[in-house]
Amino acid sequence: MVRLPFRFRYEPGNDILTGQAGLGVVGQILSRLPFGKRVQTSKVPGAEHPDISHRDVVVAYLGLLAQGKNDFDHIEAFRKDRFFKTALDLEQVPSSPTLRQRLDQAAANESTVRWGQALNDSSDELLQRYAHLEPIQIGQRQYIPLDMDVSPMDNSKTKKEGVSRTYKGCDGFAPNFAYLGHEGYALAVEFREGKQHCQKGTPAFLAECLKRAQRILPKNPENLEIPETEMAATLLVRLDSGNDSADNIDTCHAAKADFLIKRNLRRERLEDWLALAKTEGTAESLRKGKTLYRGTTMRAPKAGHALERIVYEVVERTSTADGQLLLLPQIDVATYWTSLPDEPAKVLPWYPDHGTMEQYHSEYKTDLDLERLPSGKFATNRLILQMALLVFNVLRVIGQATLADASVPLRTKVQRRRLRTIIQNLVLCAAKLVRHGRTVRVRYARTNPWGDVIGHLYTAFADT
């Protein structure tokens, strides 16, 4: 048997090393948000005089989420990590039992403690301060999309409170997510049991989202007459057919927000829509045997309701792409409630972008590792999702800030960076902590091109 030579010798040293150098940027942003003071001064029943402050508990868990870790036990690896403590400005790093117990206590008394509200308010302030929302242009007006959708979380084979059968056919939860802008900022999340129908509670959640979004968007100066083409962007609510409801339409009208909501055809006959399209719509031949019709009509969402505008798209196929004739025409119909005044050809292309939400859901579930939530208690998992909302936006803000940094070693032009890219390349960056006199330096490998990016971001957020 040939013995291989030892190429390395592994041994502990006295150097202070870290594998999470990018947490300094995360901590820099978190330190500028108001949730810390509000959490610190709250009175949590059962923890009136804690050895470890409420702020340290919350920020320590946010530090875990920023690395894509959700399990409480992961905090044990950072109990003696000096960089983790310094980067997040912690007096003490809590133990796993303390972390679990304190979150349980706060979540169980959320009506009086209001940690979730503090986190949501800080998320809104974060977006107001750092988020650059690029509007989309439809006709002569600009819009900021507000997308909402339910995304089931598979928690099969667990006995967690609230786990039940979802419409995807798995056991888990069915939270409702709202995102602002095509950059993919998380606006709000409503935690729900798996069996809850997607429309139940949606009008109230939508009203809350509209109120928060309108606080975030820049306002037009008061008492000034501004040309319509120069006005600040308006919210455009996009919902899928599961939320085809007159209540949602009324909520949008009340908030003076425009909407584009896919209709549920229910028992409507496709042949009737084709006849209407041929009579009143405009036709476009896509190929021989395939015709596209677009048009508008007015209908009431329910009995006694005012008429609302519908834009529709009907495709009639009389032959296949290879020229084979069909015995009966194949008809595809898509209809949408909308308040947009533009012609269908300008409105309809903006609905498919609503499907980009699936990428944002994936970032929640995969990049932040929140598919299977860590607690067995429903209230605690709801609080954890609200904490994740803030971390999601912190990482998104960091990612968007890298788009304008010429030192980023990625040359592909993108609209946003996935959270996984930020976590792997920025947050989980190896470095050495050096103290000399009164100066603390974080030294990264000379060959690591992301080190310069971290330094630029840390300085940039320190100045804002």
HELIX and SHEET records of a PDB file:
HELIX    1   1 LEU A   23  LEU A   30  1                                   8    
HELIX    2   2 PHE A   35  GLN A   40  1                                   6    
HELIX    3   3 HIS A   54  LEU A   65  1                                  12    
HELIX    4   4 PHE A   72  PHE A   78  5                                   7    
HELIX    5   5 ARG A   82  ALA A   87  1                                   6    
HELIX    6   6 SER A   96  ALA A  108  1                                  13    
HELIX    7   7 GLU A  110  VAL A  113  1                                   4    
HELIX    8   8 TRP A  115  TYR A  130  1                                  16    
HELIX    9   9 THR A  202  ILE A  216  1                                  15    
HELIX   10  10 GLU A  228  GLU A  230  5                                   3    
HELIX   11  11 SER A  241  ASN A  243  5                                   3    
HELIX   12  12 ALA A  246  ALA A  254  1                                   9    
HELIX   13  13 LEU A  270  GLU A  280  1                                  11    
HELIX   14  14 PRO A  344  VAL A  347  1                                   4    
HELIX   15  15 LEU A  348  TRP A  350  5                                   3    
HELIX   16  16 PRO A  352  THR A  356  5                                   5    
HELIX   17  17 MET A  357  SER A  362  1                                   6    
HELIX   18  18 GLU A  363  ASP A  367  3                                   5    
HELIX   19  19 PHE A  378  THR A  402  1                                  25    
HELIX   20  20 LEU A  419  ILE A  422  1                                   4    
HELIX   21  21 ILE A  423  VAL A  427  3                                   5    
HELIX   22  22 TRP A  450  ALA A  462  1                                  13    
SHEET    1   A 3 ILE A  16  THR A  18  0                                        
SHEET    2   A 3 ALA A 431  HIS A 436 -1                                        
SHEET    3   A 3 THR A 439  TYR A 444 -1                                        
SHEET    1   B 4 ILE A 136  ILE A 138  0                                        
SHEET    2   B 4 ARG A 141  VAL A 150 -1                                        
SHEET    3   B 4 ASN A 176  LEU A 180 -1                                        
SHEET    4   B 4 TYR A 185  GLU A 190 -1                                        
SHEET    1   C 8 ILE A 136  ILE A 138  0                                        
SHEET    2   C 8 ARG A 141  VAL A 150 -1                                        
SHEET    3   C 8 THR A 234  LEU A 239  1                                        
SHEET    4   C 8 ASP A 258  LYS A 262  1                                        
SHEET    5   C 8 LEU A 325  THR A 338 -1                                        
SHEET    6   C 8 GLU A 308  SER A 319 -1                                        
SHEET    7   C 8 LYS A 290  ARG A 299 -1                                        
SHEET    8   C 8 THR A 282  ARG A 287 -1                                        
SHEET    1   D 3 MET A 153  ASP A 154  0                                        
SHEET    2   D 3 ASP A 171  PHE A 173 -1                                        
SHEET    3   D 3 SER A 164  ARG A 165 -1                                        
END                                                                             
